[in-house]
Amino acid sequence: MVLNKVLELFCVKKKDSKKKVAAPHPTANVSTNNSLLDPFSSGNGTVLLVQKHEPECSSVVSSMTRTEYGSESDGYNLFNQFDVVQDFSDHYYAKNSPGKTSKDWVKTIQNEWKLLQKDLPESIYVRAYEDRIDLLRAAIVGPAGTPYHDGLFFFDVRFPSEYPQSPPKVHYHSGGLRLNPNLYESGKVCLSLLNTWWGTGCEKWGKSKSTILQVLVSIQGLVLNDKPYFNEPGNKNSANTAPGEKYSLAYNQTAFLLSCRTMMYSLRKPPKHFESLVARHFHERECVILDACDAYISGAVVGSSSAKGTKHPRDNNRSFADFKKSLEKYSELLRKDLAANRTHFLKLTRDSPAAADEIVECTSS
């Protein structure tokens, strides 16, 4: 469970290591913890652009990465959960200098890498950069039972020179869309663990106990949850009330529409080093995604299993009609992009008979 993982990372000892997997898997949904979230932050931060230069200890790190982590796997049959790559040119923080660093800083980040390699959940993928160890990129699979299910959400991370005394900087690849109260169009991520919202105890960043792994798991389990409407502090008190649940349902509909648009954004322009993950993930999830769209168009509640037959409330007919019209439009566009991805994936795996045998056309209507 994602919730168990969050609790372990914050306040309980870590579990045994996770193995690398060939494909993403959905995760279970959890309840939100609004003290970790900040939907009212401005999101208008100014990033100082400075001339790029290499970290002081890059030679040490380069040697370490080659010996301990090897080189990047570009295979379309296996996408390692953690790997080290080189080209960081499209990273959001590429032009931000790592600043003056120390051997202790390098050691701290090396320990972060080891923790990520050992304990990443099966639905989070990370790429580190050999020549810029202050940078990471992560892909998070949207949890099952939420309006974000089966989506891929990308985040760029930077470790400042004062890390771990201060938390990492995190930028969300929004595509100009705000599909969650805590993920801004500007890319700002609002989370108390990042010191962008209030919190107490282990909710706040702690230099001796907090890690980037905690940040990623918190985003997946606490931000991308089943009722993101209640992430807004002003909406928290309306939880479990008829008006609150009605607004929450409408918010989930909007969130799913924006998630579909985010899928199309990723399919058309996958982030560097994650092209193979995007291709394989959406090939494998194509039918599930389109079946969900059809179920929601037929009246199933967003995030619910279509097999359960949970239908849209009768008193929201107008809201549902608008949602249905929009989803019919976007699902048709998404269907075309997924079909193109299937063709693309088939070409990429042409030299691998085993992989080619897995390519089947989705029969979803």
Disulfide bonds with the S-S distance in Angstrom:
none
